């Protein structure tokens, strides 16, 4: 996601003044999510143990060389390429058979991914029935490289009906000039009530900033936790997760500047303070501590510390060597069988995490 801004800046300020409608959706602080349902609804009975998955699916393009992250330069992908990526995702989802899926980086009728509504496509190719979507970047048109229409965001899928689904806006980055900020991503927390027969609970989905150089990520973590705290204050239970773009507080490695540099880039040549944005985690290593102290993770800190490499969820670019944990599941009750699916490295630059949530 880092390189979006250099394309966005190529849009002139004059377009802002001459357009009748805003080119980019600014979103309200809280607004209704966009709701989906599968073309064919499958029967889903109540359960005492619910399987939950979180997964950043990278726009359904698997490990293709892509400008939106890493070092790629392709902006527009073909329909067959995107469908192939989605088929891999659907196969993994169907094999694991989760009841609730929290997805990030889902495209909805974006030109860069052949205008496929990935939310509807995934519902129609899995055993999930209902969806709620919250965009983090919705633009009528981005002219640079023919990027065109863009709509990408968070998607929650469920076997049971979703109600009262809300998109909660998170703070914008303060380390950007006004024009860049206008066209930049608007991170959010997607909250939805899951109506299972005889019981209901909340599913909360988020994707936090990756490249901010100020305290925006800390504000995002706080905003995410505030929503979880509010659910608990109401006497309700939740499953929550997403791509937090943050390391566990006991992570052994904090600097990925060398691993993340692209061809022609050079870091640490001017001293150890010369860091690549989004690759140096030392200043923020304690920012997830409040979540770990308050709620139950699918992968505990002790388990992570004992088998760190087995719980990495991310690898950069087209490399398949996982090197850090960025993806999490949380609840205010208990998990069983927390699993990091490291065999799925060819399907996205992130891999899914699942766990069984014990219904209370």
C-alpha positions in Angstrom: 0.0 0.0 0.0 2.9 2.4 0.5 3.4 3.5 -3.1 -0.2 4.7 -3.7 0.7 8.2 -2.6 3.2 8.8 -5.5 0.4 8.0 -8.0 -2.1 10.0 -6.1 0.1 13.1 -6.1 0.0 13.1 -9.9 -3.7 14.2 -9.8 -3.6 18.0 -10.0 -5.2 20.3 -7.5 -7.2 21.8 -10.4 -9.3 18.7 -10.7 -10.4 19.2 -7.1 -11.7 22.7 -8.0 -13.5 21.8 -11.2 -15.1 18.5 -10.2 -18.8 18.8 -9.2 -18.5 15.7 -7.0 -15.6 14.8 -4.7 -13.2 12.5 -6.5 -12.5 10.6 -3.2 -15.1 9.5 -0.7 -14.2 11.2 2.6 -16.6 9.0 4.8 -18.4 10.0 8.0 -17.0 9.2 11.4 -19.6 6.3 11.6 -21.7 5.1 8.8 -23.5 2.0 7.7 -21.4 -0.8 6.1 -22.3 -2.0 2.6 -24.2 -5.3 3.0 -23.9 -8.5 0.8 -25.5 -11.9 0.7 -24.6 -15.0 -1.3 -26.7 -15.8 -4.4 -27.6 -19.1 -2.7 -28.0 -19.1 1.0 -26.7 -22.3 2.7 -28.2 -23.6 5.9 -26.2 -22.7 9.0 -27.1 -24.1 12.4 -26.0 -22.8 15.8 -22.7 -24.0 17.1 -20.9 -24.1 20.5 -17.5 -23.7 18.8 -17.1 -21.2 16.0 -14.1 -21.1 13.6 -12.8 -17.6 12.9 -10.3 -16.7 10.2 -8.5 -13.4 9.5 -6.6 -12.8 6.2 -5.2 -9.9 4.3 -5.8 -11.2 0.7 -3.8 -8.5 -1.2 -6.7 -7.6 -3.6 -6.9 -11.3 -4.8 -3.8 -11.0 -6.9 -1.7 -13.7 -5.0 2.0 -13.0 -5.4 1.9 -11.2 -8.7 4.2 -8.2 -9.2 2.0 -5.3 -8.3 2.6 -1.6 -7.7 0.3 -1.4 -4.7 2.9 -2.9 -2.4 6.5 -4.1 -2.5 8.5 -3.2 -5.5 6.2 -4.0 -8.4 5.2 -1.6 -11.1 2.1 -3.2 -12.7 -1.1 -1.2 -12.1 -3.7 -3.0 -14.0 -4.2 -6.8 -13.9 -6.1 -9.1 -16.2 -9.4 -10.8 -15.3 -7.9 -14.3 -15.6 -5.1 -13.3 -13.3 -7.4 -12.0 -10.6 -9.9 -14.9 -10.9 -7.0 -17.4 -10.5 -6.0 -15.6 -7.3 -9.5 -15.6 -6.0 -9.9 -19.3 -6.8 -6.8 -20.0 -4.6 -8.3 -18.0 -1.8 -11.7 -19.6 -2.0 -10.1 -23.1 -2.1 -8.2 -22.4 1.1 -11.3 -20.9 2.8 -13.4 -23.9 1.8 -10.8 -26.3 3.0 -10.7 -24.7 6.5 -14.4 -24.1 6.6 -14.5 -21.1 8.9 -17.8 -19.7 10.2 -16.6 -16.1 10.3 -13.9 -14.6 8.0 -12.3 -11.2 8.5 -10.6 -10.1 5.2 -8.5 -7.0 4.4 -7.5 -5.5 1.1 -10.6 -6.7 -0.7 -11.4 -4.9 -4.0 -14.9 -4.0 -5.1 -15.3 -3.2 -8.8 -11.8 -1.6 -9.1 -10.3 -1.2 -12.5 -6.9 -2.5 -11.3 -8.5 -5.9 -10.6 -10.8 -6.2 -13.6 -13.9 -4.6 -11.9 -14.6 -7.8 -10.1 -16.8 -7.4 -7.0 -14.6 -9.6 -4.8 -17.0 -9.5 -1.9 -19.8 -11.0 -4.0 -17.4 -13.4 -5.8 -16.1 -14.9 -2.5 -19.6 -15.3 -1.1 -20.7 -17.1 -4.2 -17.7 -19.4 -4.2 -17.6 -20.4 -0.5 -20.0 -21.7 2.1 -20.4 -18.2 3.7 -23.7 -16.5 3.3 -23.5 -12.8 4.4 -21.0 -10.0 4.1 -20.4 -6.5 5.4 -17.9 -4.2 3.7 -16.2 -1.0 4.8 -14.0 0.8 2.2 -10.7 2.3 3.1 -10.1 3.9 -0.3 -12.9 4.8 -2.7 -12.0 7.1 -5.6 -14.0 7.8 -8.8 -10.8 8.0 -10.8 -7.1 8.0 -10.3 -5.5 9.1 -13.6 -1.9 8.0 -13.0 -1.0 4.8 -14.9 -4.7 4.4 -15.9 -5.6 3.2 -12.4 -9.1 4.5 -12.8 -11.9 3.6 -10.4 -10.7 2.3 -7.0 -12.6 0.8 -4.1 -10.8 -1.4 -1.6 -11.4 -2.2 2.0 -12.3 -4.6 4.8 -14.8 -7.4 4.4 -16.5 -9.5 7.1 -18.1 -12.8 5.9 -20.4 -15.0 8.0 -22.5 -18.1 7.7 -25.1 -16.3 9.8 -26.8 -13.1 9.1 -25.0 -9.8 9.9 -26.9 -6.8 11.3 -26.2 -3.3 12.6 -22.9 -3.3 10.6 -21.0 0.0 11.0 -17.8 1.4 9.5 -15.9 3.4 12.1 -13.4 5.9 10.7 -9.9 6.0 12.2 -7.7 9.1 12.4 -5.9 10.2 9.2 -2.2 10.5 9.0 -0.8 13.8 10.1 2.6 13.4 8.5 1.3 14.2 5.0 0.6 17.4 3.1 -3.1 18.3 2.4 -3.3 17.1 -1.2 -1.7 13.7 -0.4 -4.0 13.2 2.6 -7.1 14.1 0.6 -6.4 11.2 -1.8 -4.9 8.8 0.7 -6.3 5.8 2.5 -9.0 6.1 5.2 -8.5 3.3 7.6 -11.4 2.0 9.5 -12.8 -0.5 11.9 -15.7 -2.6 10.6 -18.1 -3.8 13.4 -21.1 -6.1 12.7 -23.5 -8.1 14.9 -23.5 -11.8 14.0 -27.0 -13.2 14.5 -26.5 -16.9 15.2 -29.7 -18.8 16.2 -30.1 -18.6 20.0 -27.1 -16.2 20.3 -25.5 -13.1 18.9 -22.1 -11.6 19.2 -19.9 -9.1 17.4 -17.3 -9.5 14.7 -14.8 -6.7 14.4 -12.4 -6.3 11.5 -9.6 -3.8 10.9 -6.5 -3.0 8.8 -4.3 -0.4 10.5 -1.8 2.0 8.9 1.5 0.6 7.8 3.7 3.5 6.8 2.9 6.5 9.0 5.9 8.2 10.6 4.0 9.9 13.3 1.7 8.4 16.0 -1.1 7.5 13.7 -0.7 3.7 14.2 -0.8 4.1 17.9 -4.1 6.1 17.5 -5.4 3.3 15.3 -4.6 0.6 17.8 -6.3 2.7 20.5 -9.4 3.3 18.3 -9.6 -0.4 17.6 -9.4 -1.3 21.3 -12.0 1.4 22.2 -14.6 -0.3 20.0 -13.8 -3.6 21.7 -14.1 -2.0 25.1 -17.5 -0.5 24.1 -18.8 -4.0 23.2 -17.7 -5.4 26.5 -19.2 -2.4 28.4 -22.5 -3.4 26.8 -22.2 -6.9 28.2 -21.6 -8.5 24.8 -18.9 -10.8 23.4 -16.8 -10.4 20.3 -14.4 -12.0 17.9 -12.0 -9.5 16.4 -8.9 -9.3 14.2 -7.1 -8.1 11.2 -3.9 -6.8 9.8 -2.6 -4.5 12.6 0.8 -3.8 10.9 2.4 -4.2 14.3 4.7 -6.7 15.9 4.1 -8.6 19.2 5.8 -6.8 22.1 8.2 -9.8 22.5 9.3 -9.9 18.9 13.0 -10.7 18.5 13.6 -8.7 15.4 12.5 -5.1 15.0 14.3 -3.8 11.9 13.3 -5.0 8.4 14.8 -2.2 6.3 17.2 -4.3 4.4 14.7 -7.1 3.7 12.1 -4.6 2.5 14.3 -2.4 0.3 13.7 -2.4 -3.4 16.2 -2.4 -6.2 18.0 1.0 -6.2 17.1 1.7 -2.6 19.7 1.7 0.2 19.1 1.9 3.9 21.5 2.2 6.9 24.2 3.6 4.7 23.9 7.0 6.5 23.7 5.4 9.9 21.3 3.2 11.8 18.7 6.0 11.9 18.2 5.8 8.1 15.1 3.6 8.1 12.6 2.6 5.5 9.0 3.6 6.3 7.0 0.7 7.6 10.1 -1.5 8.2 11.4 -0.3 11.6 9.2 -1.3 14.6 11.4 -0.4 17.6 9.7 2.9 18.5 6.2 1.1 18.6 7.1 -2.3 20.0 4.9 -1.8 23.1 1.9 -0.4 21.3 0.0 -3.8 21.2 0.7 -4.4 24.9 -2.7 -3.0 26.0 -4.5 -5.4 23.7 -2.5 -8.4 25.0 -3.2 -7.3 28.6 -6.9 -6.8 28.2 -8.1 -9.4 25.7 -7.2 -13.0 24.7 -5.2 -13.5 21.5 -5.5 -16.6 19.4 -1.7 -17.0 19.6 -0.6 -16.2 23.2 2.6 -14.2 23.8 4.2 -17.2 25.5 3.4 -19.5 22.5 4.7 -16.8 20.1 7.9 -16.4 22.1 8.5 -20.1 22.2 7.8 -20.8 18.5 8.2 -17.3 16.9 9.0 -18.4 13.4 6.0 -20.7 13.3 3.6 -17.7 13.7 5.0 -15.3 11.2 2.2 -14.1 8.9 3.9 -11.9 6.3 6.6 -11.9 3.6 7.5 -9.0 1.4 7.2 -8.7 -2.4 7.3 -12.1 -4.3 9.4 -13.8 -1.6 7.8 -16.8 0.1 10.0 -16.6 3.2 7.8 -15.5 6.1 9.6 -13.1 8.4 7.2 -11.3 10.8 3.8 -11.5 12.5 1.3 -8.7 11.6 -2.1 -10.5 11.7 -4.1 -11.2 14.8 -7.3 -12.6 16.3 -8.7 -11.4 19.7 -11.7 -12.1 21.9 -12.9 -11.2 25.4 -13.6 -14.9 26.1 -11.5 -17.8 25.0 -9.9 -19.5 21.9 -8.9 -23.0 21.1 -6.6 -24.3 18.4 -5.0 -21.1 17.3 -3.3 -21.9 14.0 -1.0 -19.9 11.6 -1.4 -21.4 8.1 2.1 -21.0 6.8 1.4 -23.3 3.9 -0.6 -20.6 2.2 2.3 -18.3 1.3 1.6 -18.5 -2.4 -1.9 -17.0 -2.1 -1.1 -13.5 -0.7 1.8 -11.6 1.0 -0.1 -12.4 4.2 -1.3 -15.8 5.4 -4.4 -16.6 7.3 -4.8 -17.2 11.0 -7.6 -19.3 12.4 -8.9 -20.2 15.9 -12.0 -21.8 17.4 -14.0 -19.4 19.5 -15.9 -21.0 22.4 -19.5 -19.6 22.4 -20.4 -18.2 25.8 
